[in-house]
Amino acid sequence: MYTALLLQRRLKQQLKSGEAEIVVVSPDPYMTYQPFLPEAAAGNISPRHVVVPLRRVLDQCQILVGEATAIDHAKRTATLRTLASEEEGTGTVDLAYDELVLAPGSVSRTLPVPGLAEHGIGFKTVEEAIGLRNHVIEQMDIASSTRDPAIRDAALTFVFVGGGYAGVEALAELEDMARYASRYYHNIKAEDMKWILVEASGRILPEVGDVMGKYAVRELRARNIDVRLDTRLDSCEDRVAVLSDGARFPTRTLVWTAGVKPHPVLAATDLPRNDHGRLRCTAHLAVDGTEHAWAAGDAAAVPDLTSDQPGKECAPNAQHAVRQARVLAENILASLRGAPLRDYRHAYAGSVASLGLHKGVGHVYGRKIKGYPAWLMHRVYHLSRVPTFNRKARVLAEWTLSGLFKREIVSLGSLEHPRAEFELAAGGERSRGTGRSKGGERSRGTEEA
């Protein structure tokens, strides 16, 4: 989105005259600002304010909602599957191009853990974030109304696997939200809930450094969150999380945030990749050894020119991706005009992470920060980075209102099955004890994402 936005600005006259055309292919008609997903899950931000509609921002570009299934760069052709091609029954369509920008991001990296595919919940999309919020509140409703101690215990046990940003921030924000919500339940106390963080390495939040990582562990444990380091998830069959240290936790909530991997579309190209599956790129953000192909973000293995270590690559994070997008767009324009290309060079500034309302941790420009200052810096930084003034104003307004009024703790049901209630009214069957109509669909209301 950032690359297309800058190209749109610099090629304004060519786009109007038809001399140039920018086509953006995306599975969703919006860009998700992922750092705000934990706050959206906790209800601090409305889900529609953490996404940026592409058609509004890229009004001079052609937006195709679909995904590339293969790319033949030798023929300059991308094979696409769009919503229209599926409706028409044609399967896929071919799109010819002159310059290719590959920035599909990454997808969740899963492991062959028994039961994970059946019971695990991801945390990379706005739909998953809102679904997880609804799920957590629903489990509290189940625990409040059941007479079975085993069901109550499983409903109030929440297991998060992965101690990176996504896992720690999601757990911290949702624990904060659930602890606040518990005051409105007559038979649930905050101490009744079990929150468990499982991390295979010996520390969490490695981006903020060892000292601040240990502080984060102490902060979480002080909130009665069970942080288990050097521990793996061995199985989660039958809704029982079995850990490598021998612990077993019956649970109805298992959130998987244990890393990411390159998008599968990269393997469906004829472009060179490294051992980790990312595209081999030069410091100009061009695909190595290939003309007219460019990449940025998680998909690109870009040499880090600011590092003293030979062969080191830029970390696949938003701090690099957004800056790479600007250099990439400038280099595309320079290549078209025969001008010299610019190297991408950015020294890592550091990181901040939220640990819930008014709590945070960070390591920025060599300085360690924690508590309220880190939390405030986290909010200020991401408010400055979220695209468009419209989104900035809406997010700031919601933060202001949330400081004046109480939190909303209502669950508005599943997003995936909005027709469940109508199908039930039309003669469908409700599965006993699940709140779902026949076919597994929930018969509750929906919330617009």
ChimeraX attribute file (.defattr): number of C-alpha atoms within 10 A of each C-alpha:
attribute: neighborCount
match mode: 1-to-1
recipient: residues
	/A:1	18
	/A:2	19
	/A:3	20
	/A:4	21
	/A:5	19
	/A:6	18
	/A:7	22
	/A:8	22
	/A:9	12
	/A:10	14
	/A:11	16
	/A:12	13
	/A:13	12
	/A:14	12
	/A:15	17
	/A:16	11
	/A:17	9
	/A:18	8
	/A:19	9
	/A:20	13
	/A:21	17
	/A:22	18
	/A:23	15
	/A:24	18
	/A:25	18
	/A:26	18
	/A:27	15
	/A:28	14
	/A:29	18
	/A:30	18
	/A:31	16
	/A:32	20
	/A:33	18
	/A:34	19
	/A:35	21
	/A:36	25
	/A:37	29
	/A:38	30
	/A:39	24
	/A:40	23
	/A:41	27
	/A:42	28
	/A:43	22
	/A:44	22
	/A:45	21
	/A:46	20
	/A:47	21
	/A:48	15
	/A:49	21
	/A:50	26
	/A:51	22
	/A:52	20
	/A:53	15
	/A:54	19
	/A:55	15
	/A:56	11
	/A:57	17
	/A:58	21
	/A:59	11
	/A:60	20
	/A:61	20
	/A:62	14
	/A:63	18
	/A:64	19
	/A:65	17
	/A:66	20
	/A:67	19
	/A:68	23
	/A:69	17
	/A:70	20
	/A:71	22
	/A:72	14
	/A:73	20
	/A:74	11
	/A:75	10
	/A:76	16
	/A:77	17
	/A:78	21
	/A:79	18
	/A:80	21
	/A:81	22
	/A:82	21
	/A:83	15
	/A:84	15
	/A:85	14
	/A:86	12
	/A:87	9
	/A:88	10
	/A:89	8
	/A:90	11
	/A:91	14
	/A:92	21
	/A:93	15
	/A:94	14
	/A:95	13
	/A:96	13
	/A:97	15
	/A:98	11
	/A:99	15
	/A:100	21
	/A:101	20
	/A:102	17
	/A:103	19
	/A:104	22
	/A:105	17
	/A:106	19
	/A:107	15
	/A:108	16
	/A:109	14
	/A:110	16
	/A:111	11
	/A:112	9
	/A:113	14
	/A:114	14
	/A:115	16
	/A:116	21
	/A:117	13
	/A:118	11
	/A:119	18
	/A:120	20
	/A:121	18
	/A:122	21
	/A:123	22
	/A:124	20
	/A:125	14
	/A:126	22
	/A:127	19
	/A:128	16
	/A:129	25
	/A:130	28
	/A:131	22
	/A:132	22
	/A:133	25
	/A:134	21
	/A:135	19
	/A:136	24
	/A:137	23
	/A:138	17
	/A:139	20
	/A:140	20
	/A:141	17
	/A:142	16
	/A:143	23
	/A:144	17
	/A:145	11
	/A:146	12
	/A:147	10
	/A:148	9
	/A:149	10
	/A:150	12
	/A:151	16
	/A:152	23
	/A:153	17
	/A:154	21
	/A:155	26
	/A:156	27
	/A:157	21
	/A:158	25
	/A:159	24
	/A:160	25
	/A:161	24
	/A:162	24
	/A:163	28
	/A:164	19
	/A:165	23
	/A:166	23
	/A:167	25
	/A:168	25
	/A:169	23
	/A:170	29
	/A:171	28
	/A:172	25
	/A:173	24
	/A:174	25
	/A:175	24
	/A:176	17
	/A:177	24
	/A:178	20
	/A:179	17
	/A:180	16
	/A:181	19
	/A:182	20
	/A:183	12
	/A:184	11
	/A:185	12
	/A:186	8
	/A:187	11
	/A:188	19
	/A:189	15
	/A:190	17
	/A:191	12
	/A:192	14
	/A:193	23
	/A:194	19
	/A:195	22
	/A:196	21
	/A:197	24
	/A:198	24
	/A:199	23
	/A:200	17
	/A:201	14
	/A:202	13
	/A:203	20
	/A:204	28
	/A:205	25
	/A:206	17
	/A:207	16
	/A:208	24
	/A:209	17
	/A:210	15
	/A:211	12
	/A:212	21
	/A:213	20
	/A:214	17
	/A:215	16
	/A:216	26
	/A:217	21
	/A:218	14
	/A:219	17
	/A:220	22
	/A:221	14
	/A:222	10
	/A:223	14
	/A:224	15
	/A:225	20
	/A:226	16
	/A:227	19
	/A:228	21
	/A:229	18
	/A:230	12
	/A:231	19
	/A:232	18
	/A:233	25
	/A:234	18
	/A:235	18
	/A:236	24
	/A:237	16
	/A:238	13
	/A:239	19
	/A:240	18
	/A:241	22
	/A:242	17
	/A:243	17
	/A:244	14
	/A:245	13
	/A:246	9
	/A:247	10
	/A:248	14
	/A:249	18
	/A:250	21
	/A:251	23
	/A:252	24
	/A:253	23
	/A:254	21
	/A:255	21
	/A:256	24
	/A:257	25
	/A:258	20
	/A:259	17
	/A:260	15
	/A:261	16
	/A:262	21
	/A:263	19
	/A:264	16
	/A:265	16
	/A:266	23
	/A:267	17
	/A:268	14
	/A:269	18
	/A:270	12
	/A:271	19
	/A:272	16
	/A:273	19
	/A:274	11
	/A:275	7
	/A:276	9
	/A:277	17
	/A:278	23
	/A:279	27
	/A:280	22
	/A:281	25
	/A:282	19
	/A:283	21
	/A:284	22
	/A:285	29
	/A:286	25
	/A:287	26
	/A:288	19
	/A:289	11
	/A:290	14
	/A:291	13
	/A:292	16
	/A:293	20
	/A:294	24
	/A:295	27
	/A:296	29
	/A:297	26
	/A:298	25
	/A:299	26
	/A:300	32
	/A:301	27
	/A:302	31
	/A:303	22
	/A:304	21
	/A:305	18
	/A:306	14
	/A:307	15
	/A:308	8
	/A:309	9
	/A:310	9
	/A:311	11
	/A:312	14
	/A:313	17
	/A:314	24
	/A:315	17
	/A:316	19
	/A:317	11
	/A:318	15
	/A:319	17
	/A:320	20
	/A:321	21
	/A:322	17
	/A:323	17
	/A:324	26
	/A:325	24
	/A:326	18
	/A:327	21
	/A:328	29
	/A:329	21
	/A:330	18
	/A:331	23
	/A:332	24
	/A:333	15
	/A:334	14
	/A:335	13
	/A:336	10
	/A:337	9
	/A:338	10
	/A:339	11
	/A:340	9
	/A:341	18
	/A:342	14
	/A:343	16
	/A:344	23
	/A:345	19
	/A:346	15
	/A:347	12
	/A:348	15
	/A:349	10
	/A:350	16
	/A:351	21
	/A:352	25
	/A:353	26
	/A:354	29
	/A:355	28
	/A:356	23
	/A:357	17
	/A:358	12
	/A:359	20
	/A:360	26
	/A:361	27
	/A:362	28
	/A:363	22
	/A:364	16
	/A:365	11
	/A:366	11
	/A:367	9
	/A:368	17
	/A:369	18
	/A:370	21
	/A:371	19
	/A:372	16
	/A:373	15
	/A:374	24
	/A:375	22
	/A:376	17
	/A:377	21
	/A:378	20
	/A:379	19
	/A:380	12
	/A:381	11
	/A:382	15
	/A:383	17
	/A:384	11
	/A:385	15
	/A:386	21
	/A:387	18
	/A:388	11
	/A:389	11
	/A:390	11
	/A:391	17
	/A:392	17
	/A:393	13
	/A:394	16
	/A:395	20
	/A:396	15
	/A:397	13
	/A:398	16
	/A:399	14
	/A:400	11
	/A:401	13
	/A:402	15
	/A:403	11
	/A:404	9
	/A:405	8
	/A:406	9
	/A:407	15
	/A:408	13
	/A:409	17
	/A:410	12
	/A:411	19
	/A:412	18
	/A:413	21
	/A:414	22
	/A:415	18
	/A:416	13
	/A:417	17
	/A:418	18
	/A:419	16
	/A:420	24
	/A:421	18
	/A:422	12
	/A:423	16
	/A:424	17
	/A:425	12
	/A:426	9
	/A:427	10
	/A:428	14
	/A:429	13
	/A:430	20
	/A:431	15
	/A:432	9
	/A:433	6
	/A:434	11
	/A:435	13
	/A:436	19
	/A:437	24
	/A:438	17
	/A:439	11
	/A:440	13
	/A:441	21
	/A:442	24
	/A:443	24
	/A:444	18
	/A:445	15
	/A:446	17
	/A:447	15
	/A:448	12
	/A:449	13
